């Protein structure tokens, strides 16, 4: 089932919530490379550029 507006159609199957505001030190010091790798792998797997 596709949603549409005047000039676009889309099918949204995923909703990613990224909340670094209060977790900045933890995310950017400890988990940054892991998050980057995971997101790159997911995008490659789903064919997202």
Backbone as ProteinMPNN parsed JSONL, in Angstrom:
{"seq_chain_A": "XXXXXXXXXXXXXXXXXXXXXXXXXXXXXXXXXXXXXXXXXXXXXXXXX", "coords_chain_A": {"N_chain_A": [[0.844, -1.178, 0.0], [0.845, 2.03, -1.032], [1.642, 5.335, -0.048], [0.717, 8.692, -0.999], [1.393, 11.916, -2.389], [1.034, 15.073, -4.073], [3.114, 14.936, -6.083], [4.589, 12.687, -5.522], [5.145, 9.247, -4.577], [5.273, 6.781, -2.05], [6.492, 4.085, -0.02], [6.66, 3.373, 3.201], [8.495, 1.459, 5.278], [10.166, 1.359, 7.393], [11.146, 3.031, 10.341], [13.43, 5.053, 11.647], [14.751, 6.105, 14.634], [16.85, 8.404, 15.926], [18.524, 9.499, 18.628], [20.639, 11.439, 19.777], [20.963, 13.624, 21.507], [21.022, 13.79, 24.444], [22.776, 11.807, 24.89], [25.244, 12.157, 23.821], [28.062, 12.025, 24.538], [28.409, 9.302, 25.111], [27.579, 8.071, 22.697], [29.246, 9.266, 20.706], [31.801, 8.758, 21.637], [32.075, 6.015, 22.329], [30.381, 4.325, 20.769], [30.283, 5.169, 18.13], [31.642, 4.168, 15.754], [30.601, 1.589, 15.617], [27.829, 2.089, 15.254], [27.927, 3.411, 12.806], [28.871, 1.357, 11.106], [26.785, -0.517, 11.325], [24.588, 0.942, 10.267], [25.531, 1.397, 7.641], [25.691, -1.253, 6.697], [22.981, -2.028, 6.834], [21.857, -0.236, 4.974], [23.168, -1.026, 2.628], [22.229, -3.654, 2.414], [19.494, -3.232, 1.974], [19.566, -1.78, -0.371], [19.829, 0.994, -0.385], [20.933, 4.235, -1.193]], "CA_chain_A": [[0.0, 0.0, 0.0], [1.693, 3.209, -1.165], [1.107, 6.656, 0.283], [1.039, 9.602, -2.09], [1.116, 13.349, -2.368], [0.828, 15.578, -5.43], [4.132, 14.535, -7.052], [5.405, 11.588, -5.019], [4.546, 8.051, -3.985], [6.266, 6.114, -1.231], [6.103, 3.015, 0.885], [7.544, 3.48, 4.357], [8.482, 0.23, 6.063], [11.065, 1.499, 8.526], [11.203, 4.333, 10.991], [14.639, 5.067, 12.477], [14.789, 7.215, 15.577], [18.22, 8.603, 16.379], [18.387, 10.51, 19.683], [21.934, 11.647, 20.415], [21.038, 14.874, 22.257], [21.463, 13.608, 25.822], [23.698, 10.672, 24.942], [26.315, 12.516, 22.903], [29.368, 11.508, 24.947], [28.418, 7.842, 24.959], [27.486, 7.709, 21.28], [30.385, 9.698, 19.9], [33.079, 8.221, 22.127], [32.145, 4.56, 22.424], [29.574, 3.563, 19.826], [30.221, 5.82, 16.824], [32.045, 3.29, 14.652], [29.644, 0.483, 15.54], [26.596, 2.602, 14.661], [28.222, 3.674, 11.395], [28.947, 0.075, 10.414], [25.445, -1.104, 11.286], [23.769, 1.692, 9.311], [26.028, 1.124, 6.292], [25.296, -2.614, 6.33], [21.541, -2.024, 6.594], [21.599, 0.465, 3.709], [23.645, -1.88, 1.537], [21.328, -4.801, 2.361], [18.209, -2.8, 1.423], [19.778, -1.092, -1.632], [19.672, 2.434, -0.181], [22.153, 5.006, -1.482]], "C_chain_A": [[0.89, 1.242, 0.0], [0.939, 4.462, -0.73], [1.453, 7.592, -0.866], [0.687, 11.037, -1.729], [0.982, 13.791, -3.821], [1.833, 15.006, -6.438], [4.969, 13.347, -6.597], [4.536, 10.427, -4.563], [5.63, 7.368, -3.178], [5.629, 5.006, -0.422], [7.114, 3.055, 2.023], [7.412, 2.215, 5.199], [9.324, 0.352, 7.32], [10.998, 2.918, 9.063], [12.385, 4.286, 11.947], [14.604, 6.315, 13.344], [16.195, 7.285, 16.14], [18.206, 9.76, 17.365], [19.709, 10.765, 20.404], [22.005, 12.84, 21.371], [21.6, 14.686, 23.67], [22.453, 12.463, 25.98], [24.942, 10.926, 24.101], [27.666, 11.915, 23.286], [29.457, 10.006, 24.757], [28.446, 7.462, 23.486], [28.754, 8.066, 20.53], [31.718, 9.165, 20.397], [33.154, 6.706, 22.019], [31.482, 3.834, 21.261], [29.585, 4.082, 18.398], [30.544, 4.881, 15.667], [31.095, 2.107, 14.496], [28.342, 0.929, 14.874], [26.79, 2.846, 13.169], [28.223, 2.381, 10.583], [27.566, -0.557, 10.266], [24.568, -0.391, 10.256], [24.217, 1.461, 7.869], [25.601, -0.259, 5.812], [23.803, -2.686, 6.017], [21.207, -1.36, 5.267], [22.027, -0.386, 2.515], [22.702, -3.06, 1.326], [20.001, -4.439, 1.7], [18.344, -2.041, 0.103], [19.567, 0.419, -1.547], [20.992, 3.115, -0.465], [22.18, 6.259, -0.652]], "O_chain_A": [[1.621, 1.468, 0.964], [-0.249, 4.621, -1.014], [2.381, 7.32, -1.628], [-0.177, 11.315, -0.897], [0.829, 12.95, -4.707], [1.44, 14.629, -7.541], [5.974, 13.031, -7.235], [3.367, 10.593, -4.214], [6.794, 7.374, -3.579], [4.424, 4.985, -0.174], [8.298, 2.794, 1.813], [6.353, 1.937, 5.76], [9.205, -0.475, 8.224], [10.815, 3.876, 8.312], [12.352, 3.563, 12.943], [14.449, 7.432, 12.85], [16.673, 6.333, 16.758], [17.908, 10.891, 16.981], [19.87, 10.337, 21.547], [23.045, 13.041, 21.996], [22.558, 15.362, 24.045], [22.914, 12.185, 27.087], [25.623, 9.977, 23.712], [28.347, 11.349, 22.431], [30.475, 9.497, 24.29], [29.248, 6.625, 23.073], [29.284, 7.238, 19.788], [32.682, 9.128, 19.632], [34.198, 6.168, 21.651], [31.995, 2.809, 20.813], [28.95, 3.484, 17.529], [29.787, 4.812, 14.699], [30.816, 1.672, 13.379], [27.811, 0.22, 14.02], [25.917, 2.524, 12.364], [27.641, 2.321, 9.5], [27.224, -1.071, 9.201], [23.884, -1.04, 9.465], [23.382, 1.343, 6.972], [25.196, -0.424, 4.661], [23.401, -3.331, 5.048], [20.369, -1.86, 4.515], [21.32, -0.453, 1.51], [22.408, -3.425, 0.188], [19.442, -5.241, 0.951], [17.328, -1.685, -0.495], [19.172, 1.049, -2.527], [22.047, 2.646, -0.038], [23.124, 7.043, -0.748]]}, "name": "protein", "num_of_chains": 1, "seq": "XXXXXXXXXXXXXXXXXXXXXXXXXXXXXXXXXXXXXXXXXXXXXXXXX"}
